[in-house]
Amino acid sequence: MIRGLFFDLDGTLVNTHEANFLAYKRAFAENGIDLTRDAFKQTIGMQAREFIPLIADVTEEGVISSIMLQKATYYKEYMHMSERNEPLIEFIQYTKVNHTIALVTSAKRSNATTVINHHRLEDLFDIVVCAEDVKQPKPNPEAYLNALAAAGLKAHEVVAFEDSDSGIKAAESAGISVIKINDYTL
């Protein structure tokens, strides 16, 4: 019997791709780097510490941290460009009574909180696992394993909802069945 429903945030519950792209583009530009839409598309599902060096050929911790901090500031300005996945949110509201609902995201807690608050999703989740709660980001299963432990559930009692390949791999590696959410396009 399914007792838990675990959801990714960016690209699954909320289309944040455009807001993320514009905030990162601006933060990269402030550091003298041009971020293209095509390059950014390749980073979907990755954490900033992973993709910044890959797409910008930057290895200095100060530059990486600067981009991340600037992005977090600009992200709030572009939040109006994000969009709720209404059918999925209605599904959560309908099933919440009989299921443990977890948010399992690779986003930093501050960025996830910005999205959650902006879209008034605060009351949906029983458990929230963010980037700071794990040592290894998705596709490592640690985030899902942490959510299972917090929920007191076994993998066969949970279904995960994910949009990215790394998120799908993370959930499946934790033994959780996955429903793929079609990715929003940039």
Sequence and secondary structure as in RCSB ss.txt:
>XXXX:A:sequence
MIRGLFFDLDGTLVNTHEANFLAYKRAFAENGIDLTRDAFKQTIGMQAREFIPLIADVTEEGVISSIMLQKATYY
KEYMHMSERNEPLIEFIQYTKVNHTIALVTSAKRSNATTVINHHRLEDLFDIVVCAEDVKQPKPNPEAYLNALAA
AGLKAHEVVAFEDSDSGIKAAESAGISVIKINDYTL
>XXXX:A:secstr
   EEEE TBTTTEE HHHHHHHHHHHHHHTT    HHHHHTTTT  HHHHHHHHH    HHHHHHHHHHHHHHH
HHHGGG EE HHHHHHHHHHGGGSEEEEE SS HHHHHHHHHHTT TTS SEEE GGG SS TTSTHHHHHHHHH
HT  GGGEEEEE SHHHHHHHHHTT EEEE      
